[in-house]
Amino acid sequence: MGVSYVGVDVGGTKVLAVRVSATGAVEATATRPMPGVAAGPAAVEDAVVLAARDVYGDLAPAGLGVSAAGLVDATGERFLFGAHLPWRDAPVRQAIADRTGLPVVLDNDANCAAYAELVAGAVRGVRSALLITIGTGIGGAVVIDGRVIRGAHGLAGEFGHMQAVPDGLACECGLRGCWEQYCSGRALERVTRVALGRHLDGPEVTALALAGDQVALHSFASIGTWLGVGSAALVSAFDPEVVVVGGGVSAVGDLLLGPARRALAGALQGTAYRAVPELVPARMGPEAGAVGAALLARDGRS
């Protein structure tokens, strides 16, 4: 095995690791369960280190990238806050570097996914784009002039915590009515649970929808409609060439994206006189965050 790089994506329900070659080809993947907020920061660090070692074994990579769902400071040193992770203003980059002995890069998960899509996916060759990742919650990234824009403090793209419904559903972040409460994996499960009177997880809802179950299809239509309405607000703000949708929930394709495209066109002003940007799936799939983290370990975080 030649020079390789490892990326670890730390999400609300799982920790996903990939090993990529120097050219960016995925060579190995591994998944571990996310310990959960109550388990504490050290348990999450353990999961990151173990998932990384699952894919690199005894042959240490040239670098390790960590993609984390939440607020990462502008220096890429500290994880400030995440609704679904236990770190609070924590020096995560240095902690993982100390645990592994490797050069480590830390960034927000959607920024990592956007970088992967810039290098080899749906944003390659595109000057302006929005990336929306739909998993346990919603992440986002802004691409302008071929660069991921992180904002003055490194915190740009937190689309999931824009208020969609004043005094709406309580969010794990401490606010109410956040967009991700109506458009996310957890929202999908909640809508289905209310309709059926019992809990199903995301993969179970997806299986039912693919089999033609009307309740599950309605759940995806609800989530997709919220995706389109929220995307319309972002398109009004940024006027991108394309809106790219990634994350685990996006793997269902048109079950989600069909309603989203219709809602985007319906909620955007002046569509008779302006171009409605394409809403397309991420090409890198659910591994985009981990792949992007590995590529940032290769190329450096700018």
N, C-alpha and C positions, 0 to 999 in steps of 0.2 A: 504494500500500500504506500502511495506517495504522500506528498504533503496534503493534509486535510484540515478542515475547520469544522467546529461543532457549534450548533445553535440550539438553545433550549428555550421553548416557549412556555411561560408560566401563566396558565389561565385559571378560571374559576373552578373547573372540575378536573383538569388533568394537567400533567407536565409532559410535554412532547419534545423529544430530542431528535436531531438529525445530524448526520455527518456528511459533509459535502467535500468534493474534491477541489483542487485548486482552480478548476474551471467552473465550479458551481454545480456539478452533477451530484444528485443525492445518492449516497452510497449505502446508508443504513438509517433506520429509524427505530425509536423505542418510545414507549409511553408508560408513565407511572401515574397512579391516582394522585390528585391534589390533596394534601393532608387536611385542608380546611382551615378557616380563619382561627377556630378555637385551638388548633394544635400549636399555634405560635410560630414566630419567625424561624426558629432553628429547624423546625420540622420541614418547612418549605425549602430552606437551604439544603437540607439533607436530600430531599426529593430532586432538586436541581442537580446536585453533584452526582447522585446515583444514576439519574437518567442520562447525564452526559457520559458517565463511565460505561453505561450499557452500550453506547455506540462507538466509543473509542478504545475500550479494553486496555491493553497494555501499551498501545502505541499512541502516545500523547499527541494531540493535534497541535497545529501551530497557533491556534487561538480559539477562544470560546466567546460566543455572543449570547447574551441573555435578553430575551424578549419578555417583557412583563406588562400585565394588564393594569395600567394605572399611571399615576403622575411620576415622571422621571425628570430630575432637574436638568438645567441647561448644560451642565458639565458632564452629564452621563455618569455621575458618581453615586447619587442617592435616589432611592425610591421613596417618594414623599408620601403618597397615599394611593390606595386602591380599595374600591368598595368590596372586592372579593378576595383580597389578599391581606395578610396580617402585618406586613411591613409598614412602619410609620417613621418617616424621616430617617431611613436606615441606610448605612453605607454599603449597599448590596454589592456594588461592583468589587470593592476591596474585599468584602467577606468571601465572595465566591473565588476571587483570585487567591486568597490565602488558603482556602480549602483545597484548591486544585493545583496550585503552583503554575497556573497558565495565565497568559495575557487575556484579560476579560474586557469585553465591551458590553455596556448596559444601555437599553433603550426601551421606549414604549412599544408595546406589541404591534399596534397599527402602523407606527413609523417603520418598524422592521418589515412588516408585510408590504408596505408601500415601496420600500427599497427593493425587495425581491421582485415586485411587479415592474419597477423601473428597469431593473437589470435584465430581466428575462421574461416578463409577463405582459399583462394587459396595458401597462403604462409605458412600455418601451416605445420610444419615439414620439411620445405625447408631451406637449409642453405644459398643459394644465389639467389636473385631474383631482377628483376626490376619491378617497378610499374609505369605505364603510365596512367594518368587520362586525359580524353578528355571531356571537357565541353565547356564553352565559349572560353577557351584557353587550353593549355596543362600544366599539372603538372607532377611531377615525384618524385620517391623515390627509394633509393638504400637499399637493405637488404643484409647484409653480416654476416655470422655466427649467424643468427637468430636475428639480431639487425638492427634497422633503423639507417643508417649512415647519420649524419647531416652535416659533414664536419667541418673544422676548425672554421668557423664563423656561423655555423648553416644554411648555404645557399645551401647545396648540393641538386642535383635533379632538378634544374631548366632547364629541358630538352627543354621546349617549346621555350626558348629564345637562343638556339643554332642556329647559322646562317646556314640555309639550302640553301639559294640562295643569292650569293653575290649581293648587291645592288638591292635586291628583293623588295617585297611589304613592305610598311611602317607598322610598328607594334606600338601598343599603348604604348609599353615600351620605345619608342624613337629610337629603332634600325630599321634596314631594313632586310628583308629576313628571319625573325625568323620562325622556324619550325611550330609554331602554326598558322601562317598566311596561311599555306597550309594544315593543319591537325587539325581541331577543329570545334566546332559548328558554329562559325562565318564563317569559311572557307567553310563549307558545304552550308550555306545560300548564300554565295557569288557565289560559283560555280553554284548553281541552278539559282540564279538571272541572271547571265550572259547568261545562256542557255535559260531561259524562257522569259527574259525581264521584269520580275516582281518579287517582293520580297515575299518569303515564309519563315516562321520561321522554326526552326528545327523540331518540332512535325509535321508540315504540310508536310515537305519534307519526313519525316519518313513514314507518312501515305501513301503518293503517292508511295514510294518505296515498301512498303508492299503490295500495290495493283498492283504492276508490272509495274508502270510507268517507261519508259526507261530513261527519263531525270534524275529522282530521283535516279534510280539505278546507272546511270553513275556518279552522284555526290558522292554517297557513295563509288563507286569503286575508284574515284579519291582520296578521303580522305583516304580510306583504303590503297591505294598504297603508299601514303606519310607516313602513319603510319608504314608500313612494311619497307620502305627504311630508315626512321629515326631509327627504332628499330634495324636494322642491324648495324648501326653505334654504337649504344649503346652496342649491343651484342659483337662487336669487342673490345670495350673498357673494358667491365666488365665480359664477359664470364659467364652469369648467368645460373642457372638451368632452370629457367622459366621466361617468360615475361608476366606479368599480366596487363590487360587493364581494367580500370574502368572509372568512370565518366558518366555523363548523355548520351553522344553520344554512348557509348559502349552498351547501353541497346538494340540496334538493333541486336546484336549478329553477325551472319555470314554475314549479309549485309556489315558490316565493317571488320570483322575479316577474312573472306575468302580472299578478295583481299590483306589484310595485311600479311597473312601467305605466300601467293604466292610471294609477293614482298620481304618479309624477306628472304626467301630461295634464291631468285634471286639476292639479293644485298649483300649477305654474302659470303666472300671468303672461298674457300676450303671446300665446303659443301660435296664433295665426301670423305673427310677425317676427318670430324669433325661432332659432333652432332649439329643439329640445335635445339635450345631450343623451347619448346612448347610456343605458344602464346595463352593465355587462358583468358576468361573473369573473372573479379573479382566476387567472390561469394557473396560479401556483397551488390553488386548492387550500385545504385546511392547514397545510404545512407551511404556508407563506410566512408566518411570523418567525418560525424556527429557521427556515431557510434564509430569510432576510437577516436575522441575527448572525448566522454563520457568515454571510457575505459581508456584513459590517465588521466582523472580526477579521476578515480577509483584507478589506479595503480601508478600514478606519472610519470612525464616526465623525462626520464633518458637520 
